Amino acid sequence: MPRLQQQLAALAERINAALPQTQCTRCGYPDCASYAQVIAQGQAPINQCPPGGMQGVARLAAITGHAVRPLNPDHGQESSRAVAVIDENWCIGCTLCIKACPTDAIVGANKLMHTVIEAHCTGCELCLPVCPVDCIALENASGSATGWAAWTPVQADAARQRYAARQQRLAQHRAEAPEPQPPTTPEAVPEPGAAPILAADAALIAPAATLSQAQEARQAAIAAALARARQQRSKTAQ
């Protein structure tokens, strides 16, 4: 590795170690390591991490030599540390929040109740928009403390390790996944007098039909789950 690349890699690692490791993507990048990389390359400013707050900006300034600047409000405001809480009475077991959680802090199974392991939750908020029944809320976990005052290096290191383990597991699953097989559908028969269906056209028709069927099945499953949730809410309200 050329010397310059070694220096950039070392700088990126130092920057990443100074980030809170919430993996919230509010900085505009997929994870904390990606944000650290672009800062090291001089392609992003140091004020795009709301969870780190102004203390986080000061830490990055000390590492990079850049001037301290206010947090960019386009990426959010410094706030208390939060943890996600699932209302288990409304949870429909869709598993979407489990798939969205970057630190595997949510446990559960399909069509069964989910719950959050508070100690592993970084308050990233990524589970909120994917929940179809809005049964996830955020609760203040640090009182009036904000930024790094609400988040310890031990917590940050644990979150980083859990995120890395999750990424490794997902990569292994992708590598071990069998190659997708082309869908098998009955051969299409043209109407009398119609132009014959070419092989290339048939190849386009079959996947589209299969995709439509899969989408319809998923939408029907979600609709049924929502109906059960509404019925449950109605009973609770009574």
C-alpha contacts under 8 A as a table, 3 or more apart, distances in Angstrom:
res1	aa1	res2	aa2	distance
1	M	5	Q	6.35
1	M	6	Q	6.36
2	P	5	Q	5.40
2	P	6	Q	6.35
3	R	6	Q	5.03
3	R	7	Q	6.23
4	L	7	Q	5.08
4	L	8	L	6.22
5	Q	8	L	5.05
5	Q	9	A	6.04
6	Q	9	A	5.11
6	Q	10	A	6.13
7	Q	10	A	5.13
7	Q	11	L	6.11
8	L	11	L	5.02
8	L	12	A	6.02
8	L	40	A	6.01
8	L	41	Q	6.87
9	A	12	A	5.07
9	A	13	E	6.21
9	A	37	Q	7.70
9	A	40	A	7.89
10	A	13	E	5.13
10	A	14	R	6.36
11	L	14	R	5.13
11	L	15	I	6.20
11	L	40	A	5.93
12	A	15	I	5.07
12	A	16	N	6.02
12	A	33	A	7.62
12	A	36	A	5.15
12	A	37	Q	5.01
12	A	39	I	7.37
12	A	40	A	5.19
13	E	16	N	5.04
13	E	17	A	6.16
13	E	33	A	7.80
13	E	36	A	7.28
14	R	17	A	5.16
14	R	18	A	6.52
14	R	63	I	7.45
15	I	18	A	5.14
15	I	19	L	6.66
15	I	36	A	5.38
15	I	39	I	7.92
15	I	40	A	7.54
15	I	60	L	6.42
15	I	63	I	6.91
16	N	19	L	5.25
16	N	21	Q	7.95
16	N	32	C	6.31
16	N	33	A	5.48
16	N	35	Y	7.83
16	N	36	A	5.08
16	N	37	Q	7.95
17	A	20	P	7.85
18	A	56	G	7.19
18	A	59	R	6.58
18	A	60	L	6.84
19	L	32	C	6.72
19	L	49	C	7.98
19	L	52	G	6.54
19	L	56	G	6.89
19	L	156	A	7.85
20	P	32	C	7.99
20	P	51	P	6.75
20	P	52	G	5.86
20	P	148	W	7.38
20	P	151	W	7.20
20	P	153	P	7.55
20	P	156	A	5.17
21	Q	31	D	7.98
21	Q	32	C	5.83
21	Q	122	T	7.99
21	Q	156	A	5.29
21	Q	157	D	7.38
21	Q	159	A	6.02
21	Q	160	R	5.57
22	T	32	C	7.51
22	T	51	P	7.40
22	T	122	T	5.07
22	T	123	G	7.04
22	T	124	C	5.76
22	T	156	A	7.30
22	T	159	A	6.81
22	T	160	R	7.95
23	Q	30	P	7.50
23	Q	31	D	4.81
23	Q	32	C	5.59
23	Q	102	P	6.58
23	Q	122	T	7.91
23	Q	124	C	6.52
23	Q	163	Y	7.90
24	C	27	C	7.79
24	C	31	D	6.91
24	C	123	G	7.86
24	C	124	C	4.32
24	C	125	E	6.87
24	C	126	L	6.72
25	T	28	G	5.47
25	T	29	Y	5.35
25	T	30	P	5.37
25	T	31	D	5.63
25	T	32	C	7.51
25	T	124	C	7.98
26	R	29	Y	7.29
26	R	48	Q	7.43
26	R	49	C	6.78
26	R	50	P	7.42
26	R	75	H	5.58
26	R	76	G	7.20
27	C	35	Y	7.00
27	C	48	Q	4.79
27	C	49	C	5.34
27	C	50	P	7.76
27	C	75	H	5.98
28	G	35	Y	7.86
28	G	48	Q	7.86
28	G	75	H	7.57
29	Y	32	C	7.45
29	Y	34	S	6.07
29	Y	35	Y	5.69
30	P	34	S	6.34
30	P	35	Y	7.73
31	D	34	S	5.41
31	D	35	Y	6.54
32	C	35	Y	5.15
32	C	36	A	6.19
33	A	36	A	4.99
33	A	37	Q	6.16
34	S	37	Q	5.04
34	S	38	V	6.51
35	Y	38	V	5.41
35	Y	39	I	6.26
35	Y	44	A	7.72
36	A	39	I	5.15
36	A	40	A	6.17
37	Q	40	A	5.17
37	Q	41	Q	6.33
38	V	41	Q	4.93
38	V	42	G	6.17
38	V	43	Q	5.07
38	V	44	A	5.65
39	I	42	G	5.04
39	I	43	Q	5.73
39	I	44	A	4.93
39	I	45	P	6.31
39	I	46	I	6.73
40	A	43	Q	7.60
40	A	64	T	7.63
41	Q	44	A	7.91
42	G	45	P	7.50
45	P	48	Q	6.92
46	I	49	C	7.66
46	I	57	V	6.02
46	I	60	L	6.24
46	I	61	A	7.07
46	I	66	H	7.85
47	N	50	P	7.92
47	N	57	V	5.65
47	N	69	R	6.59
47	N	70	P	6.55
47	N	71	L	4.72
47	N	72	N	5.79
48	Q	71	L	6.20
48	Q	72	N	5.76
48	Q	75	H	5.86
49	C	52	G	5.61
49	C	53	G	6.67
49	C	56	G	7.53
49	C	57	V	7.77
49	C	71	L	7.41
49	C	75	H	7.16
50	P	53	G	5.04
50	P	71	L	6.96
50	P	75	H	6.81
50	P	76	G	5.71
50	P	77	Q	5.47
50	P	78	E	4.86
50	P	79	S	7.50
50	P	147	G	7.30
51	P	78	E	6.10
51	P	79	S	7.09
51	P	81	R	7.61
51	P	146	T	7.87
51	P	147	G	5.25
51	P	148	W	7.45
52	G	55	Q	6.47
52	G	56	G	4.33
52	G	57	V	7.11
52	G	78	E	7.44
52	G	147	G	4.59
52	G	148	W	5.44
53	G	56	G	5.21
53	G	57	V	6.55
53	G	71	L	7.18
53	G	77	Q	7.81
53	G	78	E	4.97
53	G	79	S	7.71
53	G	146	T	7.11
53	G	147	G	4.32
53	G	148	W	6.72
54	M	57	V	4.90
54	M	58	A	6.21
54	M	70	P	6.99
54	M	71	L	6.74
54	M	78	E	7.62
54	M	147	G	7.14
55	Q	58	A	5.00
55	Q	59	R	6.22
55	Q	147	G	6.85
55	Q	148	W	6.39
56	G	59	R	5.02
56	G	60	L	6.29
56	G	147	G	7.22
56	G	148	W	6.69
57	V	60	L	5.17
57	V	61	A	6.08
57	V	68	V	6.34
57	V	69	R	7.28
57	V	70	P	7.91
57	V	71	L	7.53
58	A	61	A	4.98
58	A	62	A	6.21
58	A	68	V	5.85
59	R	62	A	5.23
59	R	63	I	6.46
60	L	63	I	5.10
60	L	64	T	6.02
60	L	66	H	7.83
61	A	64	T	5.24
61	A	65	G	5.29
61	A	66	H	4.84
61	A	67	A	5.88
61	A	68	V	5.73
62	A	65	G	5.53
62	A	66	H	7.34
71	L	75	H	7.98
71	L	77	Q	7.30
71	L	78	E	7.94
72	N	75	H	5.86
72	N	76	G	7.16
73	P	76	G	5.00
73	P	77	Q	6.00
78	E	146	T	6.47
78	E	147	G	6.10
79	S	145	A	7.91
79	S	146	T	5.05
79	S	147	G	6.49
80	S	140	N	6.40
80	S	141	A	7.22
80	S	142	S	5.79
80	S	143	G	6.59
80	S	144	S	6.31
80	S	145	A	5.71
80	S	146	T	4.33
80	S	147	G	6.82
80	S	150	A	6.52
81	R	122	T	7.88
81	R	123	G	6.59
81	R	140	N	6.12
81	R	141	A	5.54
81	R	142	S	5.42
81	R	145	A	7.66
81	R	146	T	6.44
81	R	147	G	7.40
81	R	150	A	5.79
81	R	151	W	7.10
82	A	122	T	7.36
82	A	123	G	4.85
82	A	138	L	5.83
82	A	139	E	5.29
82	A	140	N	4.57
82	A	141	A	5.05
82	A	142	S	7.19
83	V	118	E	6.44
83	V	121	C	5.79
83	V	122	T	6.53
83	V	123	G	4.65
83	V	138	L	5.46
83	V	139	E	5.45
83	V	140	N	6.68
83	V	141	A	6.26
84	A	116	V	6.69
84	A	118	E	7.52
84	A	121	C	6.90
84	A	123	G	6.15
84	A	125	E	7.41
84	A	136	I	6.51
84	A	137	A	5.67
84	A	138	L	4.55
84	A	139	E	6.39
85	V	115	T	7.40
85	V	116	V	6.20
85	V	136	I	5.60
85	V	137	A	5.33
85	V	138	L	6.03
85	V	139	E	6.98
86	I	91	C	7.20
86	I	114	H	7.17
86	I	115	T	5.94
86	I	116	V	6.76
86	I	135	C	5.76
86	I	136	I	4.50
86	I	137	A	6.53
87	D	90	W	5.70
87	D	91	C	6.33
87	D	135	C	5.24
87	D	136	I	6.25
87	D	137	A	7.91
88	E	91	C	5.04
88	E	113	M	6.10
88	E	114	H	6.79
88	E	115	T	7.19
88	E	135	C	7.67
89	N	232	Q	7.83
90	W	133	V	7.33
90	W	135	C	5.88
90	W	229	A	5.85
90	W	232	Q	7.15
90	W	233	R	7.07
91	C	94	C	7.93
91	C	113	M	5.96
91	C	114	H	6.83
91	C	133	V	7.37
91	C	135	C	6.11
91	C	229	A	7.46
92	I	111	K	5.89
92	I	112	L	6.88
92	I	113	M	6.81
92	I	133	V	7.83
92	I	225	A	6.01
92	I	226	L	7.56
92	I	228	R	7.80
92	I	229	A	6.56
93	G	108	G	7.34
93	G	109	A	6.47
93	G	110	N	5.13
93	G	111	K	3.91
93	G	112	L	4.63
93	G	113	M	5.37
93	G	114	H	6.30
94	C	97	C	7.84
94	C	110	N	5.74
94	C	111	K	5.99
94	C	222	I	7.92
95	T	98	I	5.13
95	T	99	K	6.49
95	T	108	G	7.26
95	T	109	A	6.54
95	T	110	N	5.84
95	T	111	K	7.90
95	T	114	H	7.76
96	L	99	K	5.23
96	L	100	A	6.34
96	L	127	C	7.68
96	L	130	V	6.13
96	L	131	C	6.58
97	C	100	A	4.97
97	C	101	C	6.14
97	C	106	I	7.28
97	C	126	L	7.81
97	C	127	C	4.71
97	C	128	L	7.58
97	C	130	V	6.29
97	C	131	C	6.37
98	I	101	C	5.44
98	I	104	D	6.89
98	I	105	A	7.80
98	I	106	I	5.39
98	I	107	V	6.67
98	I	108	G	7.65
98	I	127	C	7.68
100	A	126	L	6.06
100	A	127	C	5.67
100	A	130	V	7.62
101	C	104	D	5.58
101	C	105	A	6.51
101	C	106	I	6.86
101	C	126	L	6.51
101	C	127	C	6.20
102	P	105	A	7.79
102	P	163	Y	5.71
102	P	166	R	7.26
103	T	120	H	6.74
103	T	121	C	7.08
103	T	122	T	7.79
103	T	159	A	6.33
103	T	162	R	5.17
103	T	163	Y	4.80
103	T	166	R	6.75
104	D	107	V	7.40
104	D	120	H	7.54
104	D	162	R	7.21
104	D	163	Y	7.70
104	D	166	R	7.04
105	A	116	V	5.73
105	A	117	I	5.15
105	A	118	E	7.24
105	A	119	A	7.95
105	A	120	H	5.07
105	A	121	C	5.33
106	I	114	H	6.75
106	I	115	T	5.66
106	I	116	V	4.47
106	I	117	I	6.05
107	V	114	H	5.60
107	V	115	T	5.63
107	V	116	V	6.49
107	V	117	I	7.51
108	G	112	L	6.31
108	G	113	M	5.93
108	G	114	H	4.29
108	G	115	T	6.57
109	A	112	L	5.22
109	A	113	M	7.08
109	A	114	H	6.99
116	V	121	C	7.21
117	I	120	H	5.68
117	I	121	C	6.43
118	E	121	C	5.20
120	H	158	A	7.94
120	H	159	A	6.87
121	C	124	C	7.74
122	T	159	A	7.17
123	G	138	L	7.45
124	C	127	C	7.87
125	E	128	L	5.55
125	E	129	P	7.95
125	E	138	L	7.85
126	L	129	P	6.60
126	L	130	V	7.52
127	C	130	V	5.71
127	C	131	C	6.61
127	C	136	I	7.58
128	L	131	C	5.77
128	L	134	D	7.21
128	L	136	I	6.07
128	L	137	A	7.36
129	P	132	P	7.89
131	C	134	D	5.43
131	C	135	C	6.93
131	C	136	I	7.20
132	P	226	L	7.61
133	V	226	L	6.80
133	V	229	A	7.38
134	D	137	A	7.92
140	N	143	G	6.25
142	S	145	A	5.52
142	S	146	T	7.33
142	S	150	A	5.49
145	A	149	A	5.49
145	A	150	A	4.98
146	T	149	A	5.44
146	T	150	A	4.97
146	T	151	W	7.96
147	G	150	A	5.58
147	G	151	W	6.71
148	W	151	W	4.86
148	W	152	T	6.62
149	A	152	T	7.29
151	W	155	Q	6.54
151	W	156	A	7.11
152	T	155	Q	5.23
152	T	156	A	6.31
153	P	156	A	4.92
153	P	157	D	6.03
154	V	157	D	5.20
154	V	158	A	6.21
155	Q	158	A	5.11
155	Q	159	A	6.15
156	A	159	A	5.14
156	A	160	R	6.14
157	D	160	R	5.03
157	D	161	Q	6.24
158	A	161	Q	5.18
158	A	162	R	6.21
159	A	162	R	5.13
159	A	163	Y	6.05
160	R	163	Y	5.17
160	R	164	A	6.16
161	Q	164	A	5.11
161	Q	165	A	6.13
162	R	165	A	5.06
162	R	166	R	6.15
163	Y	166	R	5.10
163	Y	167	Q	6.21
164	A	167	Q	5.12
164	A	168	Q	6.16
165	A	168	Q	5.11
165	A	169	R	6.17
166	R	169	R	5.07
166	R	170	L	6.16
167	Q	170	L	5.17
167	Q	171	A	6.12
168	Q	171	A	5.15
168	Q	172	Q	6.22
169	R	172	Q	5.10
169	R	173	H	6.25
170	L	173	H	5.04
170	L	174	R	6.23
171	A	174	R	5.13
171	A	175	A	6.20
172	Q	175	A	5.05
172	Q	176	E	6.15
173	H	176	E	5.12
173	H	177	A	5.94
174	R	177	A	5.17
182	P	207	P	7.76
183	P	206	A	6.88
183	P	207	P	6.60
183	P	210	T	7.14
184	T	206	A	7.74
185	T	206	A	6.54
188	A	197	I	7.59
188	A	202	A	7.50
189	V	197	I	7.78
190	P	194	A	6.01
190	P	195	A	7.11
190	P	196	P	6.12
190	P	197	I	6.62
191	E	194	A	5.30
197	I	201	D	6.35
197	I	202	A	6.58
198	L	201	D	5.23
198	L	202	A	6.31
199	A	202	A	5.08
199	A	203	A	6.25
200	A	203	A	5.20
200	A	204	L	6.62
201	D	204	L	5.21
201	D	205	I	6.31
202	A	205	I	5.01
202	A	206	A	6.22
203	A	206	A	5.68
203	A	207	P	7.00
204	L	207	P	6.08
204	L	208	A	6.60
205	I	208	A	5.36
205	I	209	A	6.23
206	A	209	A	5.22
206	A	210	T	6.23
207	P	210	T	5.03
207	P	211	L	5.99
208	A	211	L	5.11
208	A	212	S	6.13
209	A	212	S	5.12
209	A	213	Q	6.27
210	T	213	Q	5.13
210	T	214	A	6.23
211	L	214	A	5.11
211	L	215	Q	6.13
212	S	215	Q	5.13
212	S	216	E	6.11
213	Q	216	E	5.10
213	Q	217	A	6.15
214	A	217	A	5.12
214	A	218	R	6.19
215	Q	218	R	5.15
215	Q	219	Q	6.06
216	E	219	Q	5.10
216	E	220	A	6.05
217	A	220	A	5.11
217	A	221	A	6.23
218	R	221	A	5.08
218	R	222	I	6.23
219	Q	222	I	5.15
219	Q	223	A	6.03
220	A	223	A	5.02
220	A	224	A	6.14
221	A	224	A	5.16
221	A	225	A	6.23
222	I	225	A	5.01
222	I	226	L	6.08
223	A	226	L	5.07
223	A	227	A	6.13
224	A	227	A	5.04
224	A	228	R	6.30
225	A	228	R	5.10
225	A	229	A	6.21
226	L	229	A	4.95
226	L	230	R	6.10
227	A	230	R	5.12
227	A	231	Q	6.15
228	R	231	Q	5.08
228	R	232	Q	6.10
229	A	232	Q	5.00
229	A	233	R	6.11
230	R	233	R	5.03
230	R	234	S	6.11
231	Q	234	S	5.05
231	Q	235	K	6.32
232	Q	235	K	5.18
232	Q	236	T	6.20
233	R	236	T	4.97
233	R	237	A	6.10
234	S	237	A	5.14
234	S	238	Q	6.36
235	K	238	Q	5.19
